[in-house]
Amino acid sequence: MERKMAAGRNTSIARAAAFFAALLVLPASAGAQGVTVTSGVVYGEAPVGLPQPGQAKLLMDVYRPRPAGVLRRPAVVVIHGGGFVQGKRTDSGVVRTARGLAERGIVAASIDYRLQGQGPVPAARMARMKKALGYREFGPGNARASAVTAATEDALTALRYLRSNAARLGIRTSRFGVVGSSAGAVIADNIGYAAANYGIASPRLRFVASLWGGLIVPSPGGRPPAENLRRGDPALFLVHGDGDEVVSVRLSDEMDARARAQRVPVEYYRIAGGGHGWNGSGFFKRPTADGQTIFERMLDYASARLR
C-alpha cells in the first residue's frame, strides 16, 4: 500500500513538473488576455557629439502579453524609420505593430536609437561596417554612415538588454526576431544579415521583417549588399511598394532573389502601386491572397517563426 501511495505521489509530481515546464516554453501563438506597456525603459547609453559630447540614454517601450506569471515568451524588437534623422519609438505604426505582436503572445520592444543630428559615435567594433558603408553608399567621412552604423549598434544593444533581462521580462532567449520599417528595416537587415560578416556579434534571430527598406552595406570585398545574405541566415519577410519613391523597391527585389538562391526562407509582398511607409504602402489595409491584411499576415508569420 505504501509503495502504491508513493508511486501515486511521484506520478503527480512528474505531471506537475511537466505542466510547469510546458508553461515556461509557451509558444508565440498562445493567446494573451491583454497587453501591459512599460514606457521609457533605459536599455543602455551611447556616446554622441552634438550639441556637445556626452552620453545619450537609449530608451525602449516594452509591450508584454498578459498574464505574465511564469510564462517564457519569444521577443521581437520593433525599429522605427525616419531616414536616420527623425522618428521615434512611439510612432503610430510602430505602436500598432508592437501591440499586435504582444496580443499574439510575443514580448515586443519598440526602441529609440541615436539619430544623425546627435552626432552619434559608433563603437570601435563597428568600424569596418562604417568604413564599408561610407565609401560605398555615402562617401568617406559622411555623417550618415556614422548614423546608420550607430543605429545598428543601438539595436544590437537592445537585443542584448532583452537577453540579459530575460528572466525578469519572461523572455525565452532562443526565440528572437526583429521588425523594421524604412530606416528601421535597414537596421534590421544589418543585424540579421550583415553584422556577422563584419565580425560584429549578434544574437541568433528566427526572422527579420524588412518593411520598405533593404540592405545597403556592401558584402565584404565590395560585393553587392544583397550578397550579405547567406545560407542558414534568418528567415525573411519582405514588404515593399513598387511605387516607392523614397527607398527603391530594387533593394527588396535583390534581397528576395538572393534569399531564394541561398535557400533562406523568404515571403515577399511586392505591392503594386504601393508607396512608402505604413500608410503609403497599404500595409495595414492591403489584403493578401487569403484575405488577411499584410499586417495580419506578418503577425502570423512572426508567431509561426518564433514557435
HELIX and SHEET records of a PDB file:
HELIX    1   1 GLU A    2  LEU A   24  1                                  23    
HELIX    2   2 SER A   92  GLU A  103  1                                  12    
HELIX    3   3 GLN A  116  GLN A  118  5                                   3    
HELIX    4   4 ALA A  124  MET A  126  5                                   3    
HELIX    5   5 ALA A  127  LEU A  133  1                                   7    
HELIX    6   6 GLY A  134  PHE A  138  3                                   5    
HELIX    7   7 ALA A  143  SER A  164  1                                  22    
HELIX    8   8 ALA A  166  LEU A  169  1                                   4    
HELIX    9   9 ALA A  183  ASP A  189  1                                   7    
HELIX   10  10 ASN A  190  ALA A  194  3                                   5    
HELIX   11  11 ALA A  195  TYR A  198  5                                   4    
HELIX   12  12 PRO A  225  ASN A  228  5                                   4    
HELIX   13  13 ARG A  250  ALA A  261  1                                  12    
HELIX   14  14 GLY A  277  GLY A  280  1                                   4    
HELIX   15  15 ILE A  294  ARG A  305  1                                  12    
SHEET    1   A 8 GLY A  34  VAL A  48  0                                        
SHEET    2   A 8 GLY A  54  ARG A  66 -1                                        
SHEET    3   A 8 VAL A 107  ILE A 111 -1                                        
SHEET    4   A 8 ARG A  73  ILE A  79  1                                        
SHEET    5   A 8 ILE A 171  SER A 181  1                                        
SHEET    6   A 8 PHE A 207  LEU A 211  1                                        
SHEET    7   A 8 ALA A 235  GLY A 241  1                                        
SHEET    8   A 8 VAL A 266  ILE A 271  1                                        
END                                                                             
